[in-house]
Structure formats: C-alpha cells, structure tokens
C-alpha cells in the first residue's frame, strides 16, 4: 500500500463512511445474533482479530446497557422515520443505511422481538391503509387501480434502497479496486486515459 493510497483513503466523504459503518454494524449484528453475543461484542472480536484495540467497546456497551429502554425507543423511532424516507426518497439516499443501523441497535438492546413487532405493525398498517383507501375510493366511484400504481411505485423503492445500503459494507473494497483507474488519469466522464493531442 502506497502513501497515495493512505492519503486518498482519508478523502472519503462522511456520507460513504456512514454507509459503510451502518452496513458493517448490521452485518455484525446479524452474525452476533446467530452466535449468541451482542453486536458490540462481535465488533470487539473483529477489531481484535484485526489487531486494533477494542477495550473501549466494553465501556460503550456498558453505557448502552444502562440505557437500553432509551436505545430501543430511539431505534424504533429512527427505524420508522428511515423506513418512511426509504419509501419517499431516492435509492441513493442514506435512509437505507439508517434502517440497517436502527435494526443493529435494536439487536444490541436485545429487542429483536420489538423489531419484528415494529415491522409487523408497519406492514399491517400499510395493508389496512390500502384496503381502507380502496374501499372508500370504490364507494366514491373511482377505479381501484388508479391509486395503486403510485403506492406500489413507492414500495418498490424499499428493496433497492436496502440492497444498496448493504452494498455499502463493500465500499472500501470498491474504492481500492477503483484506485488504479483514478491514478491512471481515468474519470467517470473519460473512462479511458487520453493523452493530450498537439
């Protein structure tokens, strides 16, 4: 790894770092749940495997443990707001990453059941809303399909948004792969390096 690589690494935007951390924390939370440990304990394992000091995570976990009810409430609220933002914003927004972060914190607080309850409540509310609006519109004489297409177009934003958020875990790898192209003088607008013509 050259000095240029290290210098370019620190030019990453806060947005990319946020997406990477959220996706990595979600993946660590999922793997921690299967091993019966908390996500921060799994993060400490990963950091110690990478020979990075992880003693500070014990203090963070104790602090979060003392405030588990607040963590559950804030994570549930954040999950709801980010879920709504996923439905209304572009796929490239940070809303998908925020959904993953909220799920990771719910798992950290031991509230996986609350997460399932929240998702179930959101899905049931959406289903009841669709049925109720459909019944009212039919009674008023509107066709049932005229309003369904905007609803389903919004719901179609959710899956790509969450998928792109998960891909954020591989952001540094993609950056390292693309580094040689950038060093060769290539850009998105000029995919091939062209020397100046006299």
HELIX and SHEET records of a PDB file:
HELIX    1   1 UNK A    3  UNK A    9  1                                   7    
HELIX    2   2 UNK A   14  UNK A   35  1                                  22    
HELIX    3   3 UNK A   39  UNK A   49  1                                  11    
HELIX    4   4 UNK A   56  UNK A   66  1                                  11    
HELIX    5   5 UNK A   68  UNK A   88  1                                  21    
HELIX    6   6 UNK A   95  UNK A  108  1                                  14    
HELIX    7   7 UNK A  112  UNK A  140  1                                  29    
HELIX    8   8 UNK A  145  UNK A  167  1                                  23    
HELIX    9   9 UNK A  168  UNK A  170  5                                   3    
HELIX   10  10 UNK A  171  UNK A  183  1                                  13    
END                                                                             
